[in-house]
Each structure stands twice: as structure tokens, then as C-alpha cells.
Amino acid sequence: MADRPAHLGIGIGWRHELDLSIARLPGVDWVEVVAENLHAGHLPETLVALRDKGIPVLPHAVSLSLGGAEPLDTVRVERLAEITRELGAPMASDHVCFVRAGGLDSGHLMPLPRTREALDVLVDNVKLTQSIVDVPFALENIAAVLEWPDAEFTESEFLRELTERTGCLLIIDVANLYANARNLGTDAERFLDEIPWERLAYTHMAGGVERDGVYHDTHAHPVVPEVLDLLRELRRRTEPPGVLLERDDDYPPDSELAAELAALREAVSP
């Protein structure tokens, strides 16, 4: 079973559009980078500079489709393993989802049916991934666009059994919890009460916006106060090893990013 990671602190998602900003921002303890945006042997110079300064750089995959019914694409996993080694990363990660089926790619992270059969498939694929990546491996909860019928588990029960059977770690995306509560009527605080916090790798935070009664987890807007409040609720239950700010579009000035990072630090302070 993978050990819970050492303290990471406050981090930000590395993006090409933010590479110079990240180097200037105060209080960036670590970064996470989308693994599929990197090529082994050709890492961006600014990312190498962060790594060489001793700032942890963690690869986060989006395309493994670990919950898919088709055989796991181990070539993708091998690429993740190669990137992980080159970054000297202490862990790697992906999502509790599928992205491919019937030869088609959804272009989105699709939720899994929370059934015993789906869990068995996910467990087998996670175990195979762990054997290839060979560092602690974490899975993230997603913002779901729908819930499949005939669920046999709550989301927290599904994740708990996943961790028990694989020894994997969890990335808890607080913004996704909020989005699901708003859009699907799930109980975010119950989730926080039931999740196995001893398996927490770190947390994600991101901004969004409400349109026509639907909350959109855009990663292109500031973190809303309600998501910060939910992070504080999480902090009442555990001390997260790390908190990461994600921004993927409409990049703001450095001063606004710095203010958001400071707000995250305040929210998880003792």
C-alpha cells in the first residue's frame, strides 16, 4: 500500500501560458502538470528549472481511461511512467472515469457506473498501472455530467473500496464535489464524512460559474466562496498534504493568482 505523501503545501497547475507567472509567484510550493502535454526528453525549460530548484513536479494524466471496459492501453501508461521518472516525481495520477469506448474517445472524463462489476474493472486496471508506473498512484474524483442508474455504492463507498483493494491514494477535487452537489444533488459534506482520509494525496481547487441554474466547473474563473467554504469543511476533518489551484483558460494577472493562492493557504491553516 502506498504511503500518504509528505507535506506538499500550496501548488498550482503548470500550464505553458503560466510558466513565467509561476516562476514569479510567491508561495508556490509545488506544481502539477498534465502528463499528456509533455514528451519525455523534451521537457519545457521552465518546468525543468522548477524541478531542478527542488520544487516537486507531479504528472497528472487525463487519458488512461482506467474505468473503461476495453483492455488498458499500456502504451499510455508506459509514457506516464517515463514522464514520471524524468520529472523525478514522487507520485503520478489520473481519474476515476473512462474516456474511451467502442473505439471512440469522448473528449471528456466520463463517470463510472458505481457497480461491483465496474469497480472490479477499475481495480484490475489500477493494479496494472501501479505495476508499470512504480511510484505511488492516485485517483481523482470527477465532476459528473450524469449519474448512472442502479448504483450499488455511494461515491465515498466506491472510493473507499478502491483504495482498500489497490492501495492507491486519492486526489479530492473540492470544486468537483461542489459541482456535483449543485448539479446532481449529491451530499458533499456526507462525502467528506465518509472518505478514507488516510489515503489522501492532495486536493484540487478550481473556479467556475453558474449559468441558467447549472454550475460549470470551468477552470477559467476565480474560485467561488462556496468552494472555499467546502475546503474549510475538509480541513476540519483532516490536514490535506497539498492543495492545488487549477486554471486552464482566461489566465488572470499574477496578482490575482497570488491572491487565490493566499486564500487557499488561509483556508487550510490551523
Helices and strands as residue ranges (DSSP letters): E 9-14, G 16-18, H 19-24, E 30-34, G 35-37, H 45-52, E 57-60, H 74-87, E 92-95, E 98-101, E 104-110, H 116-133, E 137-140, H 155-166, E 169-173, H 174-184, H 188-194, G 197-199, E 200-206, E 209-211, E 214-216, H 225-237, E 242-246, H 254-267
